[in-house]
Every structure is written in C-alpha cells, then in structure tokens.
Amino acid sequence: MSIRLICMLFCTMMAISCSYKSFGQDIEKAKLEKAIGKQFRYPADLAANKVTSFFALRIFLSSEGKVDSIQTSRFTPKKMITELTKKSYLSGINWENLIHHKVQVGESIIIPLVAYYDSGQNEQTFYEYTLTDIINFNGVNDVISNCAIVPTIAIPYNVYK
C-alpha cells in the first residue's frame, strides 16, 4: 500500500473513532440532563422573584462507576439539596462514556447548573458568580484534583401563577 492510502485509512479510522466517542458522550449528556431535569424543583419563592441561581453538584464515584455520594456547592438553593443529593436518579448514567476514561478511585465529577427565569422574551437577569463560588463545597473551596467538569446544564423556569 502507498503511504497516501495508509494515511487516508488512518484519518478515516480516527474520524470514526472521534465521532463515536462524541456520539456516546452526547447520549450520556442527554441522559444526565434528563435525569437532573426530573429531579430539579426550583423553589417557588425564588421563581416568584425571578432569581437566577448558579451552583454545582459534585458526584463522587466508586471504581465501578457508581455514585458514592453527592455534594452541593455553596449557592445551591437550600430547598433543593435533599432532592439533588439522592443517588438513585443518576444510576442510569454511564460516567465513563461521559468523561471518556475509566473511573479512578476517589474521582469526582462536577456538574455546573444554572437556573434562570425564562420570560419567553429573552430578558433573563444573571447575577455575578465566580469560579470560587462554583467550587465551594461544604463551605470550603476544595482543591479540585482527580475530577472532571462537564459542560454547564442550563434549566429555564417559568413563574407559575
């Protein structure tokens, strides 16, 4: 075979491999968004005031890829913590497909979440947050090591009258 043909075959195989990984990741991200969306109950008092919230979940995984525990960051609305820290709703996620590597002992995944008022007129108000706010778990700015951060999941809400 010529060098050119070998290069073309290699590039084709790499493209297929990358698209498969991306496809697998997209499926898991969609499953994660759906699972969180079902668990997400924005507090009525915050919704009535059209408050935007930006916070994170930190999922600690076992070496088998199962959820060991869940922490919430500093600005998680208090009324949401009980529901969001239940492990069962995340049991259908294949974390290794989401993060593209074998889960290591002590590894965690940080999922940034933003809830914003959707007026239907593109008039959202966002408050200022910093990276320090998003990684502040249990009142401590944890050193982020051995973790993956997935893309932010945005959840629009409406004010119910």
C-alpha positions as CSV (number, residue, x, y, z in Angstrom):
1,M,0.0,0.0,0.0
2,S,1.1,3.5,-0.6
3,I,1.8,6.0,2.1
4,R,-1.1,8.1,0.9
5,L,-3.6,5.3,1.2
6,I,-2.4,4.4,4.7
7,C,-2.7,8.0,5.8
8,M,-6.3,8.2,4.4
9,L,-7.3,4.9,6.1
10,F,-5.7,6.2,9.4
11,C,-7.5,9.5,9.2
12,T,-10.8,7.8,8.4
13,M,-10.5,5.5,11.3
14,M,-9.6,8.4,13.6
15,A,-12.6,10.4,12.4
16,I,-14.9,7.4,13.0
17,S,-13.4,6.8,16.5
18,C,-13.8,10.5,17.4
19,S,-17.4,10.7,16.2
20,Y,-18.3,7.5,18.1
21,K,-16.8,8.9,21.3
22,S,-18.6,12.2,20.8
23,F,-21.9,10.4,20.0
24,G,-21.5,8.3,23.2
25,Q,-20.8,11.4,25.2
26,D,-23.8,13.2,23.7
27,I,-26.1,10.3,24.6
28,E,-24.8,10.3,28.2
29,K,-25.1,14.1,28.4
30,A,-28.7,14.0,27.2
31,K,-29.4,11.2,29.8
32,L,-27.8,13.3,32.5
33,E,-29.7,16.5,31.6
34,K,-33.0,14.5,31.6
35,A,-32.2,12.9,35.0
36,I,-31.4,16.2,36.6
37,G,-34.4,17.9,34.9
38,K,-36.7,15.4,36.5
39,Q,-35.2,15.9,39.9
40,F,-35.0,19.7,39.6
41,R,-37.7,21.5,41.6
42,Y,-36.9,25.2,41.7
43,P,-38.2,26.9,44.9
44,A,-41.4,28.9,44.4
45,D,-40.1,31.9,46.4
46,L,-37.0,32.2,44.1
47,A,-39.1,31.7,41.0
48,A,-41.6,34.4,42.1
49,N,-38.7,36.8,42.5
50,K,-37.2,35.7,39.1
51,V,-33.9,34.8,40.8
52,T,-31.1,33.2,38.7
53,S,-29.1,30.5,40.5
54,F,-25.7,29.1,39.6
55,F,-24.4,26.2,41.6
56,A,-22.9,22.8,41.1
57,L,-23.2,19.1,42.1
58,R,-20.1,17.2,42.9
59,I,-20.6,13.5,42.2
60,F,-18.1,11.1,43.9
61,L,-17.8,7.8,42.0
62,S,-16.7,4.4,43.0
63,S,-14.2,2.4,41.0
64,E,-17.1,0.5,39.5
65,G,-18.5,3.8,38.1
66,K,-21.4,4.0,40.6
67,V,-22.4,7.1,42.5
68,D,-21.0,7.0,46.0
69,S,-22.2,10.4,47.2
70,I,-23.3,13.8,46.0
71,Q,-22.3,17.2,47.4
72,T,-23.8,20.6,46.5
73,S,-21.9,23.8,46.2
74,R,-22.4,26.9,48.4
75,F,-25.1,28.6,46.4
76,T,-27.4,25.6,45.9
77,P,-30.9,26.7,47.0
78,K,-31.5,25.1,50.4
79,K,-34.9,23.7,49.4
80,M,-33.3,21.7,46.5
81,I,-30.5,20.0,48.4
82,T,-32.5,17.0,49.6
83,E,-33.7,16.0,46.1
84,L,-30.5,16.7,44.3
85,T,-28.4,14.6,46.7
86,K,-30.4,11.4,46.2
87,K,-28.2,9.0,44.3
88,S,-30.9,6.9,42.7
89,Y,-31.8,9.3,39.9
90,L,-28.2,9.2,38.5
91,S,-28.0,5.4,38.4
92,G,-28.6,5.1,34.6
93,I,-25.6,7.3,33.6
94,N,-22.5,5.7,32.2
95,W,-20.0,8.0,33.6
96,E,-17.1,6.5,31.7
97,N,-18.8,7.3,28.4
98,L,-19.4,10.9,29.6
99,I,-15.8,11.6,30.7
100,H,-14.0,9.4,28.2
101,H,-11.9,7.4,30.6
102,K,-12.0,4.7,33.2
103,V,-13.2,6.0,36.6
104,Q,-10.4,6.1,39.1
105,V,-10.8,5.6,42.9
106,G,-11.7,8.9,44.5
107,E,-12.6,10.6,41.2
108,S,-15.4,13.1,41.2
109,I,-17.4,14.8,38.5
110,I,-18.6,18.4,38.9
111,I,-21.8,19.4,37.1
112,P,-22.4,23.2,37.0
113,L,-26.1,24.1,36.9
114,V,-27.8,27.3,36.1
115,A,-31.5,28.0,36.7
116,Y,-32.8,31.2,35.1
117,Y,-36.2,32.8,34.6
118,D,-37.5,32.3,31.1
119,S,-40.0,35.1,30.2
120,G,-40.1,34.0,26.6
121,Q,-38.8,37.4,25.7
122,N,-35.1,36.8,26.2
123,E,-35.0,39.1,29.3
124,Q,-33.0,36.9,31.7
125,T,-31.2,38.6,34.6
126,F,-28.0,36.9,35.6
127,Y,-26.2,37.6,38.8
128,E,-22.4,37.6,39.1
129,Y,-20.7,34.4,40.2
130,T,-17.1,33.4,40.3
131,L,-15.3,30.1,39.8
132,T,-14.7,30.2,43.6
133,D,-18.4,30.1,44.1
134,I,-18.9,27.1,41.9
135,I,-16.2,25.0,43.6
136,N,-17.2,26.0,47.2
137,F,-18.5,22.7,48.6
138,N,-19.5,22.5,52.3
139,G,-18.2,26.0,52.9
140,V,-14.7,25.1,51.8
141,N,-13.1,25.9,48.4
142,D,-11.9,22.3,47.7
143,V,-8.8,21.8,45.8
144,I,-10.0,20.3,42.5
145,S,-8.0,17.3,41.8
146,N,-8.9,14.0,40.2
147,C,-12.2,15.4,38.9
148,A,-13.9,16.1,35.6
149,I,-16.1,19.1,35.0
150,V,-18.9,18.6,32.5
151,P,-20.5,21.4,30.4
152,T,-23.0,23.5,32.3
153,I,-26.6,22.4,32.2
154,A,-29.0,25.4,31.9
155,I,-32.5,24.9,33.1
156,P,-35.0,27.7,32.3
157,Y,-38.0,28.0,34.6
158,N,-41.3,30.0,34.4
159,V,-43.1,31.8,37.1
160,Y,-46.3,29.9,37.9
161,K,-49.2,32.0,39.0
